[in-house]
Every structure is written in structure tokens, then in C-alpha cells.
């Protein structure tokens, strides 16, 4: 009766981190976050095109992974909330941080940036995942939504 139509299938889950948690960077401020994001983004492209990336963090705000979500054009890039959250669930992330680049060097968020932040924050909340920050990064500096009280 092992392989009968009445046998209940089971899901098996495993988690095999490549590095011990203690070796992963801890994010405790927007300064820490932008330093890690600058390792994810290609510095040679910061003045050329918009890109977006996400840091996935555990409960202790250690980075469990990073993923470049999109690479767009000179004035925009597409960020898919479902993709971000799907990866967060797979990575067992408790917290996430979003960043995108502004090739223009302008650090002020656009209306689309504000809408994306609100949408991602609300969607993540349904899965008990916290959006800790959204950063806009350029060669000249960065802007933190959390530091500015927008989150």
C-alpha cells in the first residue's frame, strides 16, 4: 500500500546555509545596508541604468542572502513584489531591505518609489515579513526611507 492512491505524500524541507550565521554581515543601520548593497550593485552601472536588489535578513538582521531583482533602463526598472516575497519565503527571511539605483544622481524618491515601498510593506506584512528600509543609491550617496520616517 506504499504507493497506492491513498498514500499521503509529505513535503521535506532542508536548509543548508553556505556560511555560518556568525560570518554573515549584520545590518544595524542604513549605513550598514548601503555598504552591503554597494557590493551587490555593479558600481560601473550606477550612472547608466536603474537596478533593484533585495537583502534577505534573519530575525537577528544577519544577511542570509541578496538578490538583484531587476535591471532596467536609464529612467526605470520593474520590481515584482511576488518575486521578492517568494524568495523571502524560500530563504526563511524574517526581514527584507529593498534598494534601487538612480543613475541621475537624484536621491529624492519619486511617486512610483513611494508607491512601491507602501505596496511591498503591506504585502510583506501578510507573511510576517518586515520591510526594514528602502534605499535609493547613487554614486554621490544614498537616501533611506526609514531614516526619513517614510516607513
Helices and strands as residue ranges (DSSP letters): G 21-23, H 30-40, G 43-45, E 51-57, E 63-71, H 81-90, E 95-101, H 111-125, E 130-137, E 142-144
